[in-house]
């Protein structure tokens, strides 16, 4: 596995989780 690829995936997941946490009604 490429380290850059893994890092990119982790950052993408982190961004998605952050977006989900910012959704209203989600506490």
CHARMM-style PDB file with segment names, atoms N, HN, CA, C and O in Angstrom:
ATOM      1  N   UNK     1       0.846  -1.206   0.000  1.00  0.00      PROA
ATOM      2  CA  UNK     1       0.000   0.000   0.000  1.00  0.00      PROA
ATOM      3  C   UNK     1       0.882   1.257   0.000  1.00  0.00      PROA
ATOM      4  O   UNK     1       1.957   1.284   0.599  1.00  0.00      PROA
ATOM      5  N   UNK     2       0.405   2.264  -0.671  1.00  0.00      PROA
ATOM      6  HN  UNK     2      -0.468   2.242  -1.157  1.00  0.00      PROA
ATOM      7  CA  UNK     2       1.163   3.510  -0.711  1.00  0.00      PROA
ATOM      8  C   UNK     2       0.808   4.358   0.501  1.00  0.00      PROA
ATOM      9  O   UNK     2      -0.364   4.505   0.846  1.00  0.00      PROA
ATOM     10  N   UNK     3       1.825   4.911   1.139  1.00  0.00      PROA
ATOM     11  HN  UNK     3       2.777   4.792   0.858  1.00  0.00      PROA
ATOM     12  CA  UNK     3       1.590   5.713   2.336  1.00  0.00      PROA
ATOM     13  C   UNK     3       0.749   6.942   1.989  1.00  0.00      PROA
ATOM     14  O   UNK     3      -0.139   7.332   2.747  1.00  0.00      PROA
ATOM     15  N   UNK     4       1.038   7.546   0.838  1.00  0.00      PROA
ATOM     16  HN  UNK     4       1.759   7.229   0.222  1.00  0.00      PROA
ATOM     17  CA  UNK     4       0.280   8.732   0.430  1.00  0.00      PROA
ATOM     18  C   UNK     4      -1.181   8.367   0.210  1.00  0.00      PROA
ATOM     19  O   UNK     4      -2.082   9.125   0.571  1.00  0.00      PROA
ATOM     20  N   UNK     5      -1.406   7.192  -0.388  1.00  0.00      PROA
ATOM     21  HN  UNK     5      -0.674   6.577  -0.681  1.00  0.00      PROA
ATOM     22  CA  UNK     5      -2.782   6.754  -0.649  1.00  0.00      PROA
ATOM     23  C   UNK     5      -3.520   6.562   0.672  1.00  0.00      PROA
ATOM     24  O   UNK     5      -4.654   7.015   0.823  1.00  0.00      PROA
ATOM     25  N   UNK     6      -2.881   5.896   1.620  1.00  0.00      PROA
ATOM     26  HN  UNK     6      -1.960   5.529   1.497  1.00  0.00      PROA
ATOM     27  CA  UNK     6      -3.496   5.645   2.924  1.00  0.00      PROA
ATOM     28  C   UNK     6      -3.796   6.960   3.631  1.00  0.00      PROA
ATOM     29  O   UNK     6      -4.871   7.134   4.205  1.00  0.00      PROA
ATOM     30  N   UNK     7      -2.834   7.888   3.586  1.00  0.00      PROA
ATOM     31  HN  UNK     7      -1.960   7.747   3.120  1.00  0.00      PROA
ATOM     32  CA  UNK     7      -3.010   9.178   4.242  1.00  0.00      PROA
ATOM     33  C   UNK     7      -4.172   9.937   3.611  1.00  0.00      PROA
ATOM     34  O   UNK     7      -4.949  10.596   4.302  1.00  0.00      PROA
ATOM     35  N   UNK     8      -4.278   9.831   2.283  1.00  0.00      PROA
ATOM     36  HN  UNK     8      -3.647   9.296   1.722  1.00  0.00      PROA
ATOM     37  CA  UNK     8      -5.353  10.518   1.566  1.00  0.00      PROA
ATOM     38  C   UNK     8      -6.702   9.957   1.992  1.00  0.00      PROA
ATOM     39  O   UNK     8      -7.655  10.704   2.209  1.00  0.00      PROA
ATOM     40  N   UNK     9      -6.774   8.627   2.111  1.00  0.00      PROA
ATOM     41  HN  UNK     9      -5.999   8.020   1.935  1.00  0.00      PROA
ATOM     42  CA  UNK     9      -8.022   7.974   2.517  1.00  0.00      PROA
ATOM     43  C   UNK     9      -8.397   8.390   3.933  1.00  0.00      PROA
ATOM     44  O   UNK     9      -9.559   8.688   4.208  1.00  0.00      PROA
ATOM     45  N   UNK    10      -7.417   8.409   4.828  1.00  0.00      PROA
ATOM     46  HN  UNK    10      -6.473   8.166   4.604  1.00  0.00      PROA
ATOM     47  CA  UNK    10      -7.689   8.780   6.215  1.00  0.00      PROA
ATOM     48  C   UNK    10      -8.203  10.209   6.297  1.00  0.00      PROA
ATOM     49  O   UNK    10      -9.128  10.500   7.056  1.00  0.00      PROA
ATOM     50  N   UNK    11      -7.602  11.104   5.511  1.00  0.00      PROA
ATOM     51  HN  UNK    11      -6.851  10.868   4.894  1.00  0.00      PROA
ATOM     52  CA  UNK    11      -8.028  12.495   5.513  1.00  0.00      PROA
ATOM     53  C   UNK    11      -9.443  12.609   4.961  1.00  0.00      PROA
ATOM     54  O   UNK    11     -10.241  13.414   5.441  1.00  0.00      PROA
ATOM     55  N   UNK    12      -9.752  11.797   3.946  1.00  0.00      PROA
ATOM     56  HN  UNK    12      -9.104  11.143   3.555  1.00  0.00      PROA
ATOM     57  CA  UNK    12     -11.087  11.826   3.345  1.00  0.00      PROA
ATOM     58  C   UNK    12     -12.123  11.343   4.353  1.00  0.00      PROA
ATOM     59  O   UNK    12     -13.194  11.936   4.481  1.00  0.00      PROA
ATOM     60  N   UNK    13     -11.806  10.273   5.062  1.00  0.00      PROA
ATOM     61  HN  UNK    13     -10.936   9.791   4.958  1.00  0.00      PROA
ATOM     62  CA  UNK    13     -12.720   9.738   6.077  1.00  0.00      PROA
ATOM     63  C   UNK    13     -12.913  10.765   7.187  1.00  0.00      PROA
ATOM     64  O   UNK    13     -14.027  10.979   7.664  1.00  0.00      PROA
ATOM     65  N   UNK    14     -11.818  11.394   7.590  1.00  0.00      PROA
ATOM     66  HN  UNK    14     -10.913  11.221   7.202  1.00  0.00      PROA
ATOM     67  CA  UNK    14     -11.871  12.394   8.646  1.00  0.00      PROA
ATOM     68  C   UNK    14     -12.804  13.537   8.248  1.00  0.00      PROA
ATOM     69  O   UNK    14     -13.577  14.040   9.064  1.00  0.00      PROA
ATOM     70  N   UNK    15     -12.714  13.938   6.973  1.00  0.00      PROA
ATOM     71  HN  UNK    15     -12.085  13.530   6.310  1.00  0.00      PROA
ATOM     72  CA  UNK    15     -13.548  15.025   6.470  1.00  0.00      PROA
ATOM     73  C   UNK    15     -15.018  14.614   6.467  1.00  0.00      PROA
ATOM     74  O   UNK    15     -15.893  15.404   6.823  1.00  0.00      PROA
ATOM     75  N   UNK    16     -15.280  13.377   6.063  1.00  0.00      PROA
ATOM     76  HN  UNK    16     -14.570  12.735   5.774  1.00  0.00      PROA
ATOM     77  CA  UNK    16     -16.657  12.881   6.024  1.00  0.00      PROA
ATOM     78  C   UNK    16     -17.240  12.816   7.432  1.00  0.00      PROA
ATOM     79  O   UNK    16     -18.380  13.227   7.651  1.00  0.00      PROA
ATOM     80  N   UNK    17     -16.471  12.307   8.381  1.00  0.00      PROA
ATOM     81  HN  UNK    17     -15.545  11.974   8.203  1.00  0.00      PROA
ATOM     82  CA  UNK    17     -16.935  12.195   9.766  1.00  0.00      PROA
ATOM     83  C   UNK    17     -17.208  13.579  10.332  1.00  0.00      PROA
ATOM     84  O   UNK    17     -18.187  13.783  11.051  1.00  0.00      PROA
ATOM     85  N   UNK    18     -16.332  14.536  10.002  1.00  0.00      PROA
ATOM     86  HN  UNK    18     -15.538  14.370   9.418  1.00  0.00      PROA
ATOM     87  CA  UNK    18     -16.503  15.902  10.479  1.00  0.00      PROA
ATOM     88  C   UNK    18     -17.796  16.489   9.937  1.00  0.00      PROA
ATOM     89  O   UNK    18     -18.528  17.169  10.657  1.00  0.00      PROA
ATOM     90  N   UNK    19     -18.073  16.225   8.665  1.00  0.00      PROA
ATOM     91  HN  UNK    19     -17.478  15.673   8.081  1.00  0.00      PROA
ATOM     92  CA  UNK    19     -19.296  16.736   8.033  1.00  0.00      PROA
ATOM     93  C   UNK    19     -20.522  16.121   8.696  1.00  0.00      PROA
ATOM     94  O   UNK    19     -21.517  16.807   8.931  1.00  0.00      PROA
ATOM     95  N   UNK    20     -20.448  14.830   8.997  1.00  0.00      PROA
ATOM     96  HN  UNK    20     -19.640  14.273   8.806  1.00  0.00      PROA
ATOM     97  CA  UNK    20     -21.565  14.131   9.633  1.00  0.00      PROA
ATOM     98  C   UNK    20     -21.828  14.718  11.021  1.00  0.00      PROA
ATOM     99  O   UNK    20     -22.981  14.906  11.411  1.00  0.00      PROA
ATOM    100  N   UNK    21     -20.766  15.006  11.758  1.00  0.00      PROA
ATOM    101  HN  UNK    21     -19.830  14.853  11.441  1.00  0.00      PROA
ATOM    102  CA  UNK    21     -20.915  15.531  13.108  1.00  0.00      PROA
ATOM    103  C   UNK    21     -21.524  16.929  13.090  1.00  0.00      PROA
ATOM    104  O   UNK    21     -22.140  17.352  14.069  1.00  0.00      PROA
ATOM    105  N   UNK    22     -21.354  17.651  11.973  1.00  0.00      PROA
ATOM    106  HN  UNK    22     -20.854  17.308  11.178  1.00  0.00      PROA
ATOM    107  CA  UNK    22     -21.878  19.013  11.881  1.00  0.00      PROA
ATOM    108  C   UNK    22     -23.339  19.032  11.436  1.00  0.00      PROA
ATOM    109  O   UNK    22     -23.960  20.093  11.381  1.00  0.00      PROA
ATOM    110  N   UNK    23     -23.889  17.854  11.118  1.00  0.00      PROA
ATOM    111  HN  UNK    23     -23.384  16.992  11.162  1.00  0.00      PROA
ATOM    112  CA  UNK    23     -25.287  17.808  10.700  1.00  0.00      PROA
ATOM    113  C   UNK    23     -26.193  18.109  11.892  1.00  0.00      PROA
ATOM    114  O   UNK    23     -25.928  17.651  13.003  1.00  0.00      PROA
ATOM    115  N   UNK    24     -27.255  18.874  11.667  1.00  0.00      PROA
ATOM    116  HN  UNK    24     -27.470  19.246  10.764  1.00  0.00      PROA
ATOM    117  CA  UNK    24     -28.194  19.225  12.748  1.00  0.00      PROA
ATOM    118  C   UNK    24     -28.957  17.997  13.240  1.00  0.00      PROA
ATOM    119  O   UNK    24     -29.282  17.103  12.459  1.00  0.00      PROA
ATOM    120  N   UNK    25     -29.238  17.963  14.536  1.00  0.00      PROA
ATOM    121  HN  UNK    25     -28.975  18.689  15.171  1.00  0.00      PROA
ATOM    122  CA  UNK    25     -29.986  16.842  15.099  1.00  0.00      PROA
ATOM    123  C   UNK    25     -29.081  15.671  15.413  1.00  0.00      PROA
ATOM    124  O   UNK    25     -29.552  14.635  15.883  1.00  0.00      PROA
ATOM    125  N   UNK    26     -27.796  15.813  15.163  1.00  0.00      PROA
ATOM    126  HN  UNK    26     -27.413  16.655  14.781  1.00  0.00      PROA
ATOM    127  CA  UNK    26     -26.848  14.735  15.440  1.00  0.00      PROA
ATOM    128  C   UNK    26     -25.981  15.158  16.613  1.00  0.00      PROA
ATOM    129  O   UNK    26     -25.063  15.961  16.446  1.00  0.00      PROA
ATOM    130  N   UNK    27     -26.263  14.622  17.807  1.00  0.00      PROA
ATOM    131  HN  UNK    27     -27.008  13.969  17.942  1.00  0.00      PROA
ATOM    132  CA  UNK    27     -25.525  15.052  18.975  1.00  0.00      PROA
ATOM    133  C   UNK    27     -24.771  13.912  19.622  1.00  0.00      PROA
ATOM    134  OT1 UNK    27     -24.092  14.114  20.630  1.00  0.00      PROA
TER     135      UNK     27
END
